[in-house]
Amino acid sequence: MSADADDELRATVAELAGHDGVSWAGVFFVEGDELVLGPQAGDPDPEQRTAVPVVWRDTRVAELAADGAVEPAHLEAVAAQIAELCLVGWDTGGEEWEP
């Protein structure tokens, strides 16, 4: 993944996790039939998770997730903004995403 895309995705999840009522945010990349966690920030609380698909040219390349009080419409807007960035990290060939 390019340093710019990496930095921008990290900044995006950090900003989301910093919102009042949100404890964690992360991007899960689509790898075959699985979702692989990429950049994340905060303290996870999966029971409070909201996730939306990140779609690039009609293809789901990732999911954007946040734990806590987050509006799905806000996540959808952010997902649309980061779609091209997620495409860069989409296929890691099964290698662990480096923080």
N, C-alpha and C positions, 0 to 999 in steps of 0.2 A: 504494500500500500504506500502511496506517496506520502511524504512527510506532511504536505499541506492537507490532504484528505484526512490523514490520521489526526492532525492537530484540530481540524475543524470538527470532526466527529467527537473527539474528546471534549472540546469546548461546548458542543451541543448538549451532550449528556450531563456535563457538569452544570450547565445553566438550568436544564430541566430539574436536576436533583436539588438545585438551590432554591426552587420555588417553594413558597410557604405550603406546608402540607404534603410535600413530595419528599420521600426519604431516599429514593434510588431511581436511576434511569440507566438504560442500556440499549445497545443495538445488537440484535441477533442476526447473523448472516445466514442465508439459505445455503446449505451444503447438501446437495442431493435431496434426500427426504428429511433432513434434520435441520435444526436451527442451532448455530454455534455462536456462543456469546463472544462479542467483540468488545468495543470500548464500553465502560460502565463507570458510574460514579455514585457515591452514597452508600447507604446501608440497605440491602435488599429486604423486602417484606412481600414475598410472592403472593400472599393472601389478599393483598391490596393492589394487585397488578392490573394495569390496563395496557393492552398491546394493540398496535395497528400495523397493517402491512406497509412496507416501503416498496413502491412499485416504480420501475423504470421501463418505459415503453411497453406497457401491458404485461411486464414480467415481475413477479414478486422476487426481489433480491435480498430483502431483509425484513425484520420487524423492529419497530421502535416501541420500547416498553417503559413504563414508569409506574412506580409503586406509591400509592397515596392518592391525595385529592387532585386529580388532573382531569381536565375535560377531554374526552376523546376527540372532539373537533380541533382542539389545540394540538394534540399529538398528530392528527392527520395533516395539519398544516405544516408542522415541523418535518414530518415524514416526506412530504412532497418536496420540501426545500433540500433535504439531504439525500435524495434518491441517487443523484449522480455520484456523490461521495461514497455511498454504500456500494455502488457498482464497482468501484475501484477495489474494495475489499471483499467483494462478493465471493469469489472462488479462491480460497486459500489452499486448495488442494489437500484439505484435511490437516494442514499444519496449524498448530496452536496460534491464536491471534496474540501478538506480543503487546503488552501494555506499555 
